[in-house]
Amino acid sequence: MPFRQLPRTDADRLQALQAASDKAAAVPAAQLAFSAATKTLLDTTLPQFRTEVEQRGTALAGQTQATQAQDTQGARLRMWASHFFQNLNFAIERGVIAASARAHYQLDVSQESLPRMSTEAELVLWAGRAVSGEAVRVAAGGLAIPFPPIAEVSAELTLYQTLRSQQSTKKDAYDDEAEDVEVLRAPADALILDIWDEVEFTFRHETPSSLRANAREYGVIYVSRPGELAAPTGVTVTIGTGNTLTASWNAVTGADSYRVLKQQVGTDPDFVVAGTATSTTLPLGTFPPGATVRVKVRAISGVTEGAESQVVESTIPTAP
């Protein structure tokens, strides 16, 4: 038996609230399956929640763009700073600069490997030490490392720090918007639960499959249990030549056949088995003009039958 599953994502919450709102707009107030007070709350909650979710999405897009810009510039700065320290080591190896000069950059005088610049903090630290150390060494009479010029390293560092600050600001903006959504999430969940409870209570005297079919129109979600066959979807009844009807539906995962039930309104007191099919279509027969035929489908796996589909109906046209 399918069970009700409350929304788990904000997109699902919006979809559930929107479905209830659409249904409320489509039926007279007296026929609405939830209370006027609940509808009033829905009318205020849905637009507010939608706005906050949209604003969070906009903020996330801004943060993502800022992060990409920071990461791109970070890779560029890492290359500039690495090349600078590589050329410092080459100059020391050639004897142009003394090994003791490494101390200006707060490196061990015997360190021949490049400083670690994997994290943001390490990158800013060592790029900054390259800039300050080169300034001190040149001021003491040392020859400037020509490539890359320290002015370029400094410019790349300044741009990176600017983009890093912008990314932090964008992240703060996103965090604020995410908190706004979080504040509204619990009330939205409570409202959805109220709507679904009221809807199911309204249709409590229907058969289980009919209750679910009616409740789905209000956005109530039903899912099959693990190993349970889902109810067929996409059921249609097509009118063919000679007043024939054919039922069709979407395939159900795990099903090896389907049982089709039909009811000719005014003739059959209840649904009767129209037949069993191993495909996703079944001819229903020929009917007189004006006949209305209702159809529902169950998936079958071995001896196990799944939940019934929603009921659909079709009416044979009368002669003009």
ZADO-1210 file (C-alpha; in nm, 4 decimals, padded with zeros to 6 digits):
<atoms>
<atom x="00.0000" y="00.0000" z="00.0000" code="MET" pos="1"/>
<atom x="00.1496" y="00.3371" z="-00.0970" code="PRO" pos="2"/>
<atom x="00.2205" y="00.5698" z="00.1921" code="PHE" pos="3"/>
<atom x="00.2197" y="00.9454" z="00.2214" code="ARG" pos="4"/>
<atom x="00.5584" y="01.1149" z="00.2081" code="GLN" pos="5"/>
<atom x="00.6026" y="01.4750" z="00.3131" code="LEU" pos="6"/>
<atom x="00.8329" y="01.6973" z="00.1057" code="PRO" pos="7"/>
<atom x="01.2037" y="01.6628" z="00.1790" code="ARG" pos="8"/>
<atom x="01.3429" y="01.9522" z="-00.0255" code="THR" pos="9"/>
<atom x="01.2454" y="02.3158" z="-00.0589" code="ASP" pos="10"/>
<atom x="01.1597" y="02.2582" z="-00.4240" code="ALA" pos="11"/>
<atom x="00.9210" y="01.9815" z="-00.3168" code="ASP" pos="12"/>
<atom x="00.7732" y="02.2088" z="-00.0490" code="ARG" pos="13"/>
<atom x="00.7041" y="02.4782" z="-00.3068" code="LEU" pos="14"/>
<atom x="00.5530" y="02.2215" z="-00.5415" code="GLN" pos="15"/>
<atom x="00.3218" y="02.0919" z="-00.2677" code="ALA" pos="16"/>
<atom x="00.2112" y="02.4394" z="-00.1649" code="LEU" pos="17"/>
<atom x="00.1614" y="02.5452" z="-00.5275" code="GLN" pos="18"/>
<atom x="-00.0470" y="02.2363" z="-00.6044" code="ALA" pos="19"/>
<atom x="-00.2770" y="02.3133" z="-00.3110" code="ALA" pos="20"/>
<atom x="-00.2994" y="02.6770" z="-00.4194" code="SER" pos="21"/>
<atom x="-00.3792" y="02.5818" z="-00.7801" code="ASP" pos="22"/>
<atom x="-00.6515" y="02.3441" z="-00.6653" code="LYS" pos="23"/>
<atom x="-00.7992" y="02.6107" z="-00.4375" code="ALA" pos="24"/>
<atom x="-00.8156" y="02.8477" z="-00.7342" code="ALA" pos="25"/>
<atom x="-00.9870" y="02.5868" z="-00.9507" code="ALA" pos="26"/>
<atom x="-01.2743" y="02.4776" z="-00.7255" code="VAL" pos="27"/>
<atom x="-01.5507" y="02.6712" z="-00.5486" code="PRO" pos="28"/>
<atom x="-01.4706" y="02.7590" z="-00.1887" code="ALA" pos="29"/>
<atom x="-01.7525" y="02.5381" z="-00.0632" code="ALA" pos="30"/>
<atom x="-01.5989" y="02.2349" z="-00.2342" code="GLN" pos="31"/>
<atom x="-01.2432" y="02.2957" z="-00.1174" code="LEU" pos="32"/>
<atom x="-01.1049" y="01.9999" z="00.0786" code="ALA" pos="33"/>
<atom x="-00.9310" y="02.2164" z="00.3386" code="PHE" pos="34"/>
<atom x="-01.0566" y="02.4982" z="00.5579" code="SER" pos="35"/>
<atom x="-01.0834" y="02.8674" z="00.4775" code="ALA" pos="36"/>
<atom x="-00.8414" y="02.9432" z="00.7614" code="ALA" pos="37"/>
<atom x="-00.5866" y="02.7055" z="00.6105" code="THR" pos="38"/>
<atom x="-00.6336" y="02.8670" z="00.2689" code="LYS" pos="39"/>
<atom x="-00.5730" y="03.2116" z="00.4197" code="THR" pos="40"/>
<atom x="-00.2492" y="03.0869" z="00.5707" code="LEU" pos="41"/>
<atom x="-00.1546" y="02.9251" z="00.2394" code="LEU" pos="42"/>
<atom x="-00.2140" y="03.2526" z="00.0550" code="ASP" pos="43"/>
<atom x="00.0440" y="03.4283" z="00.2726" code="THR" pos="44"/>
<atom x="00.2915" y="03.1441" z="00.3240" code="THR" pos="45"/>
<atom x="00.3371" y="03.0369" z="-00.0388" code="LEU" pos="46"/>
<atom x="00.4481" y="03.3729" z="-00.1847" code="PRO" pos="47"/>
<atom x="00.6681" y="03.4459" z="00.1159" code="GLN" pos="48"/>
<atom x="00.8389" y="03.1068" z="00.1032" code="PHE" pos="49"/>
<atom x="00.8787" y="03.1275" z="-00.2754" code="ARG" pos="50"/>
<atom x="01.0364" y="03.4727" z="-00.2496" code="THR" pos="51"/>
<atom x="01.2853" y="03.3625" z="00.0142" code="GLU" pos="52"/>
<atom x="01.3813" y="03.0508" z="-00.1831" code="VAL" pos="53"/>
<atom x="01.4292" y="03.2596" z="-00.4983" code="GLU" pos="54"/>
<atom x="01.6394" y="03.5148" z="-00.3097" code="GLN" pos="55"/>
<atom x="01.8505" y="03.2333" z="-00.1683" code="ARG" pos="56"/>
<atom x="01.9007" y="03.1015" z="-00.5209" code="GLY" pos="57"/>
<atom x="02.0077" y="03.4447" z="-00.6436" code="THR" pos="58"/>
<atom x="02.2503" y="03.4773" z="-00.3537" code="ALA" pos="59"/>
<atom x="02.3911" y="03.1309" z="-00.4224" code="LEU" pos="60"/>
<atom x="02.4463" y="03.2209" z="-00.7872" code="ALA" pos="61"/>
<atom x="02.6325" y="03.5335" z="-00.6769" code="GLY" pos="62"/>
<atom x="02.8451" y="03.3364" z="-00.4325" code="GLN" pos="63"/>
<atom x="02.9216" y="03.0728" z="-00.6955" code="THR" pos="64"/>
<atom x="03.0316" y="03.3359" z="-00.9459" code="GLN" pos="65"/>
<atom x="03.2488" y="03.5086" z="-00.6858" code="ALA" pos="66"/>
<atom x="03.4028" y="03.1757" z="-00.5813" code="THR" pos="67"/>
<atom x="03.4870" y="03.0916" z="-00.9423" code="GLN" pos="68"/>
<atom x="03.6513" y="03.4316" z="-00.9886" code="ALA" pos="69"/>
<atom x="03.8507" y="03.3882" z="-00.6669" code="GLN" pos="70"/>
<atom x="03.9597" y="03.0361" z="-00.7612" code="ASP" pos="71"/>
<atom x="04.0703" y="03.1483" z="-01.1080" code="THR" pos="72"/>
<atom x="04.2730" y="03.4336" z="-00.9648" code="GLN" pos="73"/>
<atom x="04.4081" y="03.2053" z="-00.6919" code="GLY" pos="74"/>
<atom x="04.5488" y="02.9700" z="-00.9558" code="ALA" pos="75"/>
<atom x="04.7027" y="03.2670" z="-01.1338" code="ARG" pos="76"/>
<atom x="04.8594" y="03.4048" z="-00.8140" code="LEU" pos="77"/>
<atom x="04.9893" y="03.0593" z="-00.7195" code="ARG" pos="78"/>
<atom x="05.1636" y="03.0363" z="-01.0565" code="MET" pos="79"/>
<atom x="05.3196" y="03.3836" z="-01.0219" code="TRP" pos="80"/>
<atom x="05.4382" y="03.3220" z="-00.6660" code="ALA" pos="81"/>
<atom x="05.5707" y="02.9740" z="-00.7496" code="SER" pos="82"/>
<atom x="05.7646" y="03.1090" z="-01.0456" code="HIS" pos="83"/>
<atom x="05.9096" y="03.3817" z="-00.8265" code="PHE" pos="84"/>
<atom x="06.0403" y="03.1342" z="-00.5663" code="PHE" pos="85"/>
<atom x="06.1627" y="02.9005" z="-00.8410" code="GLN" pos="86"/>
<atom x="06.3666" y="03.1812" z="-00.9956" code="ASN" pos="87"/>
<atom x="06.4948" y="03.2806" z="-00.6535" code="LEU" pos="88"/>
<atom x="06.6264" y="02.9254" z="-00.6123" code="ASN" pos="89"/>
<atom x="06.7770" y="02.9308" z="-00.9628" code="PHE" pos="90"/>
<atom x="06.9546" y="03.2584" z="-00.8835" code="ALA" pos="91"/>
<atom x="07.0915" y="03.1083" z="-00.5611" code="ILE" pos="92"/>
<atom x="07.2023" y="02.7957" z="-00.7496" code="GLU" pos="93"/>
<atom x="07.3871" y="03.0118" z="-01.0035" code="ARG" pos="94"/>
<atom x="07.5512" y="03.2090" z="-00.7254" code="GLY" pos="95"/>
<atom x="07.3847" y="03.5353" z="-00.8260" code="VAL" pos="96"/>
<atom x="07.2070" y="03.5578" z="-00.4912" code="ILE" pos="97"/>
<atom x="07.3381" y="03.4198" z="-00.1615" code="ALA" pos="98"/>
<atom x="07.1464" y="03.1385" z="00.0072" code="ALA" pos="99"/>
<atom x="07.1241" y="03.3552" z="00.3168" code="SER" pos="100"/>
<atom x="06.8890" y="03.5822" z="00.1211" code="ALA" pos="101"/>
<atom x="06.6133" y="03.3275" z="00.1736" code="ARG" pos="102"/>
<atom x="06.5800" y="03.4662" z="00.5253" code="ALA" pos="103"/>
<atom x="06.4326" y="03.7852" z="00.3767" code="HIS" pos="104"/>
<atom x="06.1337" y="03.5758" z="00.2682" code="TYR" pos="105"/>
<atom x="06.1153" y="03.3916" z="00.6033" code="GLN" pos="106"/>
<atom x="06.2425" y="03.0745" z="00.4371" code="LEU" pos="107"/>
<atom x="06.5008" y="02.8465" z="00.5920" code="ASP" pos="108"/>
<atom x="06.8325" y="02.9381" z="00.4279" code="VAL" pos="109"/>
<atom x="06.8832" y="02.5742" z="00.3250" code="SER" pos="110"/>
<atom x="06.5286" y="02.5204" z="00.1902" code="GLN" pos="111"/>
<atom x="06.5390" y="02.4436" z="-00.1795" code="GLU" pos="112"/>
<atom x="06.1792" y="02.3287" z="-00.2130" code="SER" pos="113"/>
<atom x="05.8956" y="02.5695" z="-00.2837" code="LEU" pos="114"/>
<atom x="05.6855" y="02.6832" z="00.0110" code="PRO" pos="115"/>
<atom x="05.3486" y="02.5109" z="00.0441" code="ARG" pos="116"/>
<atom x="05.0692" y="02.7204" z="-00.1097" code="MET" pos="117"/>
<atom x="04.7752" y="02.4771" z="-00.1169" code="SER" pos="118"/>
<atom x="04.5302" y="02.6675" z="00.1016" code="THR" pos="119"/>
<atom x="04.4039" y="03.0230" z="00.0715" code="GLU" pos="120"/>
<atom x="04.5858" y="03.1230" z="00.3890" code="ALA" pos="121"/>
<atom x="04.9149" y="02.9685" z="00.2720" code="GLU" pos="122"/>
<atom x="04.8852" y="03.1348" z="-00.0677" code="LEU" pos="123"/>
<atom x="04.8285" y="03.4806" z="00.0808" code="VAL" pos="124"/>
<atom x="05.1038" y="03.4245" z="00.3374" code="LEU" pos="125"/>
<atom x="05.3780" y="03.3260" z="00.0929" code="TRP" pos="126"/>
<atom x="05.2787" y="03.5637" z="-00.1843" code="ALA" pos="127"/>
<atom x="05.2886" y="03.8398" z="00.0763" code="GLY" pos="128"/>
<atom x="05.6308" y="03.7226" z="00.2009" code="ARG" pos="129"/>
<atom x="05.7579" y="03.7222" z="-00.1565" code="ALA" pos="130"/>
<atom x="05.6521" y="04.0857" z="-00.1971" code="VAL" pos="131"/>
<atom x="05.7811" y="04.2091" z="00.1395" code="SER" pos="132"/>
<atom x="06.0976" y="03.9988" z="00.1289" code="GLY" pos="133"/>
<atom x="06.1925" y="04.1147" z="-00.2190" code="GLU" pos="134"/>
<atom x="06.1436" y="04.4765" z="-00.1147" code="ALA" pos="135"/>
<atom x="06.3749" y="04.4302" z="00.1856" code="VAL" pos="136"/>
<atom x="06.6378" y="04.2409" z="-00.0145" code="ARG" pos="137"/>
<atom x="06.6477" y="04.4943" z="-00.2992" code="VAL" pos="138"/>
<atom x="06.6549" y="04.7844" z="-00.0524" code="ALA" pos="139"/>
<atom x="06.9659" y="04.6225" z="00.0991" code="ALA" pos="140"/>
<atom x="07.1363" y="04.6373" z="-00.2405" code="GLY" pos="141"/>
<atom x="07.0357" y="04.3044" z="-00.3929" code="GLY" pos="142"/>
<atom x="06.9491" y="04.2603" z="-00.7585" code="LEU" pos="143"/>
<atom x="06.5765" y="04.2358" z="-00.8296" code="ALA" pos="144"/>
<atom x="06.4527" y="03.9043" z="-00.9648" code="ILE" pos="145"/>
<atom x="06.3493" y="03.9948" z="-01.3194" code="PRO" pos="146"/>
<atom x="06.0844" y="03.7308" z="-01.3790" code="PHE" pos="147"/>
<atom x="05.8260" y="03.7583" z="-01.2693" code="PRO" pos="148"/>
<atom x="05.8757" y="04.1181" z="-01.1538" code="PRO" pos="149"/>
<atom x="05.7709" y="04.1503" z="-00.7931" code="ILE" pos="150"/>
<atom x="05.5364" y="04.4327" z="-00.8950" code="ALA" pos="151"/>
<atom x="05.3363" y="04.1787" z="-01.0962" code="GLU" pos="152"/>
<atom x="05.3265" y="03.9356" z="-00.8042" code="VAL" pos="153"/>
<atom x="05.2069" y="04.2215" z="-00.5843" code="SER" pos="154"/>
<atom x="04.9352" y="04.3168" z="-00.8347" code="ALA" pos="155"/>
<atom x="04.8154" y="03.9574" z="-00.8584" code="GLU" pos="156"/>
<atom x="04.8084" y="03.9337" z="-00.4784" code="LEU" pos="157"/>
<atom x="04.6095" y="04.2568" z="-00.4466" code="THR" pos="158"/>
<atom x="04.3529" y="04.1377" z="-00.7002" code="LEU" pos="159"/>
<atom x="04.3244" y="03.8009" z="-00.5259" code="TYR" pos="160"/>
<atom x="04.2670" y="03.9658" z="-00.1888" code="GLN" pos="161"/>
<atom x="03.9990" y="04.1866" z="-00.3438" code="THR" pos="162"/>
<atom x="03.8194" y="03.8903" z="-00.4987" code="LEU" pos="163"/>
<atom x="03.8573" y="03.6938" z="-00.1772" code="ARG" pos="164"/>
<atom x="03.6877" y="03.9758" z="00.0143" code="SER" pos="165"/>
<atom x="03.4090" y="03.9929" z="-00.2435" code="GLN" pos="166"/>
<atom x="03.3560" y="03.6180" z="-00.2207" code="GLN" pos="167"/>
<atom x="03.3337" y="03.6424" z="00.1575" code="SER" pos="168"/>
<atom x="03.0699" y="03.9139" z="00.1254" code="THR" pos="169"/>
<atom x="02.8707" y="03.7034" z="-00.1219" code="LYS" pos="170"/>
<atom x="02.8955" y="03.4028" z="00.1076" code="LYS" pos="171"/>
<atom x="02.7651" y="03.6079" z="00.4001" code="ASP" pos="172"/>
<atom x="02.4736" y="03.7210" z="00.1820" code="ALA" pos="173"/>
<atom x="02.3939" y="03.3616" z="00.0902" code="TYR" pos="174"/>
<atom x="02.4166" y="03.2499" z="00.4536" code="ASP" pos="175"/>
<atom x="02.1699" y="03.5236" z="00.5496" code="ASP" pos="176"/>
<atom x="01.9245" y="03.4166" z="00.2784" code="GLU" pos="177"/>
<atom x="01.9640" y="03.0512" z="00.3758" code="ALA" pos="178"/>
<atom x="01.8796" y="03.1413" z="00.7345" code="GLU" pos="179"/>
<atom x="01.5668" y="03.3237" z="00.6151" code="ASP" pos="180"/>
<atom x="01.4532" y="03.0095" z="00.4339" code="VAL" pos="181"/>
<atom x="01.5350" y="02.7983" z="00.7383" code="GLU" pos="182"/>
<atom x="01.3094" y="03.0169" z="00.9541" code="VAL" pos="183"/>
<atom x="01.0173" y="02.9594" z="00.7170" code="LEU" pos="184"/>
<atom x="01.0781" y="02.5890" z="00.6580" code="ARG" pos="185"/>
<atom x="00.9152" y="02.4584" z="00.9772" code="ALA" pos="186"/>
<atom x="00.5968" y="02.6693" z="00.9348" code="PRO" pos="187"/>
<atom x="00.5775" y="02.5590" z="00.5701" code="ALA" pos="188"/>
<atom x="00.6080" y="02.1948" z="00.6731" code="ASP" pos="189"/>
<atom x="00.3392" y="02.2398" z="00.9366" code="ALA" pos="190"/>
<atom x="00.1072" y="02.4017" z="00.6816" code="LEU" pos="191"/>
<atom x="00.1622" y="02.1234" z="00.4283" code="ILE" pos="192"/>
<atom x="00.0878" y="01.8665" z="00.6978" code="LEU" pos="193"/>
<atom x="-00.2335" y="02.0491" z="00.7912" code="ASP" pos="194"/>
<atom x="-00.3455" y="02.0688" z="00.4280" code="ILE" pos="195"/>
<atom x="-00.2760" y="01.7029" z="00.3634" code="TRP" pos="196"/>
<atom x="-00.4453" y="01.5935" z="00.6863" code="ASP" pos="197"/>
<atom x="-00.7544" y="01.7999" z="00.6079" code="GLU" pos="198"/>
<atom x="-00.7673" y="01.6737" z="00.2495" code="VAL" pos="199"/>
<atom x="-00.7426" y="01.3096" z="00.3522" code="GLU" pos="200"/>
<atom x="-01.0050" y="01.3658" z="00.6211" code="PHE" pos="201"/>
<atom x="-01.2397" y="01.5144" z="00.3613" code="THR" pos="202"/>
<atom x="-01.2068" y="01.2080" z="00.1397" code="PHE" pos="203"/>
<atom x="-01.1923" y="00.9546" z="00.4245" code="ARG" pos="204"/>
<atom x="-01.5063" y="00.7731" z="00.3096" code="HIS" pos="205"/>
<atom x="-01.3647" y="00.7042" z="-00.0375" code="GLU" pos="206"/>
<atom x="-01.1878" y="00.3810" z="-00.1251" code="THR" pos="207"/>
<atom x="-00.8126" y="00.3993" z="-00.0600" code="PRO" pos="208"/>
<atom x="-00.7299" y="00.4359" z="-00.4286" code="SER" pos="209"/>
<atom x="-00.9993" y="00.6996" z="-00.4796" code="SER" pos="210"/>
<atom x="-00.8826" y="00.8882" z="-00.1698" code="LEU" pos="211"/>
<atom x="-00.5276" y="00.8942" z="-00.3010" code="ARG" pos="212"/>
<atom x="-00.6412" y="01.0005" z="-00.6467" code="ALA" pos="213"/>
<atom x="-00.8388" y="01.2931" z="-00.5039" code="ASN" pos="214"/>
<atom x="-00.5649" y="01.3882" z="-00.2596" code="ALA" pos="215"/>
<atom x="-00.3007" y="01.3908" z="-00.5327" code="ARG" pos="216"/>
<atom x="-00.4944" y="01.6722" z="-00.6984" code="GLU" pos="217"/>
<atom x="-00.4116" y="01.8793" z="-00.3889" code="TYR" pos="218"/>
<atom x="-00.0430" y="01.7926" z="-00.4109" code="GLY" pos="219"/>
<atom x="-00.0390" y="01.5043" z="-00.1624" code="VAL" pos="220"/>
<atom x="00.2504" y="01.2716" z="-00.2446" code="ILE" pos="221"/>
<atom x="00.2215" y="00.8952" z="-00.2149" code="TYR" pos="222"/>
<atom x="00.5126" y="00.6593" z="-00.2708" code="VAL" pos="223"/>
<atom x="00.5368" y="00.2831" z="-00.2845" code="SER" pos="224"/>
<atom x="00.7148" y="00.0919" z="-00.0125" code="ARG" pos="225"/>
<atom x="01.0418" y="-00.0838" z="-00.0996" code="PRO" pos="226"/>
<atom x="00.9622" y="-00.3813" z="-00.3181" code="GLY" pos="227"/>
<atom x="00.6064" y="-00.2624" z="-00.3734" code="GLU" pos="228"/>
<atom x="00.4765" y="-00.1987" z="-00.7238" code="LEU" pos="229"/>
<atom x="00.3918" y="00.1623" z="-00.7963" code="ALA" pos="230"/>
<atom x="00.0538" y="00.2646" z="-00.9310" code="ALA" pos="231"/>
<atom x="00.0572" y="00.3001" z="-01.3112" code="PRO" pos="232"/>
<atom x="00.0664" y="00.6575" z="-01.4374" code="THR" pos="233"/>
<atom x="-00.0314" y="00.8190" z="-01.7642" code="GLY" pos="234"/>
<atom x="-00.3517" y="00.6168" z="-01.7990" code="VAL" pos="235"/>
<atom x="-00.5562" y="00.7221" z="-02.1038" code="THR" pos="236"/>
<atom x="-00.8620" y="00.5857" z="-02.2853" code="VAL" pos="237"/>
<atom x="-00.8635" y="00.6384" z="-02.6604" code="THR" pos="238"/>
<atom x="-01.1725" y="00.6283" z="-02.8811" code="ILE" pos="239"/>
<atom x="-01.1199" y="00.4375" z="-03.2045" code="GLY" pos="240"/>
<atom x="-01.3266" y="00.3610" z="-03.5112" code="THR" pos="241"/>
<atom x="-01.6591" y="00.1918" z="-03.4569" code="GLY" pos="242"/>
<atom x="-01.6922" y="00.3271" z="-03.1005" code="ASN" pos="243"/>
<atom x="-01.4089" y="00.1099" z="-02.9711" code="THR" pos="244"/>
<atom x="-01.2059" y="00.2068" z="-02.6652" code="LEU" pos="245"/>
<atom x="-00.8447" y="00.1226" z="-02.5867" code="THR" pos="246"/>
<atom x="-00.6689" y="00.1821" z="-02.2538" code="ALA" pos="247"/>
<atom x="-00.2988" y="00.2647" z="-02.2348" code="SER" pos="248"/>
<atom x="-00.0581" y="00.3543" z="-01.9546" code="TRP" pos="249"/>
<atom x="00.3084" y="00.3961" z="-01.8650" code="ASN" pos="250"/>
<atom x="00.5156" y="00.0914" z="-01.7758" code="ALA" pos="251"/>
<atom x="00.5811" y="00.0212" z="-01.4069" code="VAL" pos="252"/>
<atom x="00.9253" y="-00.0940" z="-01.2937" code="THR" pos="253"/>
<atom x="00.9133" y="-00.4552" z="-01.1774" code="GLY" pos="254"/>
<atom x="00.5760" y="-00.5349" z="-01.3343" code="ALA" pos="255"/>
<atom x="00.5347" y="-00.8356" z="-01.5642" code="ASP" pos="256"/>
<atom x="00.1670" y="-00.7747" z="-01.6442" code="SER" pos="257"/>
<atom x="-00.1216" y="-00.5362" z="-01.5777" code="TYR" pos="258"/>
<atom x="-00.4843" y="-00.5834" z="-01.4733" code="ARG" pos="259"/>
<atom x="-00.7267" y="-00.3369" z="-01.6280" code="VAL" pos="260"/>
<atom x="-01.0621" y="-00.2657" z="-01.4644" code="LEU" pos="261"/>
<atom x="-01.3505" y="-00.0842" z="-01.6317" code="LYS" pos="262"/>
<atom x="-01.6934" y="00.0454" z="-01.5387" code="GLN" pos="263"/>
<atom x="-01.9595" y="00.1622" z="-01.7816" code="GLN" pos="264"/>
<atom x="-02.1405" y="00.4340" z="-01.5924" code="VAL" pos="265"/>
<atom x="-02.5094" y="00.3580" z="-01.5480" code="GLY" pos="266"/>
<atom x="-02.4642" y="-00.0042" z="-01.6531" code="THR" pos="267"/>
<atom x="-02.2011" y="-00.1613" z="-01.4287" code="ASP" pos="268"/>
<atom x="-02.2608" y="-00.1195" z="-01.0537" code="PRO" pos="269"/>
<atom x="-01.8869" y="-00.1387" z="-00.9918" code="ASP" pos="270"/>
<atom x="-01.5583" y="-00.1943" z="-01.1716" code="PHE" pos="271"/>
<atom x="-01.5136" y="-00.5279" z="-01.3484" code="VAL" pos="272"/>
<atom x="-01.1983" y="-00.6830" z="-01.4885" code="VAL" pos="273"/>
<atom x="-01.1591" y="-00.5845" z="-01.8531" code="ALA" pos="274"/>
<atom x="-00.8564" y="-00.8044" z="-01.9018" code="GLY" pos="275"/>
<atom x="-00.4892" y="-00.8592" z="-01.8282" code="THR" pos="276"/>
<atom x="-00.2100" y="-00.7366" z="-02.0530" code="ALA" pos="277"/>
<atom x="00.1633" y="-00.7944" z="-02.0683" code="THR" pos="278"/>
<atom x="00.2083" y="-00.4755" z="-02.2698" code="SER" pos="279"/>
<atom x="00.0896" y="-00.1251" z="-02.1792" code="THR" pos="280"/>
<atom x="-00.2290" y="-00.1250" z="-02.3883" code="THR" pos="281"/>
<atom x="-00.5559" y="-00.3204" z="-02.3793" code="LEU" pos="282"/>
<atom x="-00.8641" y="-00.3006" z="-02.6049" code="PRO" pos="283"/>
<atom x="-01.1766" y="-00.2496" z="-02.3944" code="LEU" pos="284"/>
<atom x="-01.4386" y="-00.3346" z="-02.6541" code="GLY" pos="285"/>
<atom x="-01.7162" y="-00.1518" z="-02.8370" code="THR" pos="286"/>
<atom x="-01.9632" y="00.0764" z="-02.6612" code="PHE" pos="287"/>
<atom x="-02.2855" y="00.2543" z="-02.7630" code="PRO" pos="288"/>
<atom x="-02.2908" y="00.6266" z="-02.8405" code="PRO" pos="289"/>
<atom x="-02.3083" y="00.8358" z="-02.5237" code="GLY" pos="290"/>
<atom x="-02.1559" y="00.5651" z="-02.3041" code="ALA" pos="291"/>
<atom x="-01.9130" y="00.6837" z="-02.0382" code="THR" pos="292"/>
<atom x="-01.6489" y="00.4300" z="-01.9415" code="VAL" pos="293"/>
<atom x="-01.4220" y="00.4611" z="-01.6403" code="ARG" pos="294"/>
<atom x="-01.0885" y="00.2790" z="-01.6259" code="VAL" pos="295"/>
<atom x="-00.8140" y="00.2075" z="-01.3727" code="LYS" pos="296"/>
<atom x="-00.5044" y="-00.0126" z="-01.3914" code="VAL" pos="297"/>
<atom x="-00.2969" y="-00.2212" z="-01.1485" code="ARG" pos="298"/>
<atom x="00.0561" y="-00.3497" z="-01.2050" code="ALA" pos="299"/>
<atom x="00.1255" y="-00.7171" z="-01.1327" code="ILE" pos="300"/>
<atom x="00.4460" y="-00.9019" z="-01.0484" code="SER" pos="301"/>
<atom x="00.3905" y="-01.2739" z="-01.0074" code="GLY" pos="302"/>
<atom x="00.1004" y="-01.3023" z="-00.7639" code="VAL" pos="303"/>
<atom x="00.1518" y="-00.9546" z="-00.6196" code="THR" pos="304"/>
<atom x="-00.0678" y="-00.6678" z="-00.7348" code="GLU" pos="305"/>
<atom x="00.0334" y="-00.3063" z="-00.6887" code="GLY" pos="306"/>
<atom x="-00.1707" y="00.0020" z="-00.6140" code="ALA" pos="307"/>
<atom x="-00.4438" y="00.1168" z="-00.8486" code="GLU" pos="308"/>
<atom x="-00.3918" y="00.4053" z="-01.0846" code="SER" pos="309"/>
<atom x="-00.6074" y="00.7132" z="-01.0852" code="GLN" pos="310"/>
<atom x="-00.9453" y="00.6600" z="-01.2507" code="VAL" pos="311"/>
<atom x="-00.9847" y="00.8093" z="-01.5971" code="VAL" pos="312"/>
<atom x="-01.2942" y="00.8104" z="-01.8125" code="GLU" pos="313"/>
<atom x="-01.3967" y="00.8606" z="-02.1719" code="SER" pos="314"/>
<atom x="-01.7370" y="00.9179" z="-02.3337" code="THR" pos="315"/>
<atom x="-01.8375" y="00.7889" z="-02.6771" code="ILE" pos="316"/>
<atom x="-01.9734" y="01.0807" z="-02.8825" code="PRO" pos="317"/>
<atom x="-02.3389" y="01.0761" z="-02.9749" code="THR" pos="318"/>
<atom x="-02.4446" y="01.1087" z="-03.3352" code="ALA" pos="319"/>
<atom x="-02.5073" y="01.4685" z="-03.4443" code="PRO" pos="320"/>
</atoms>
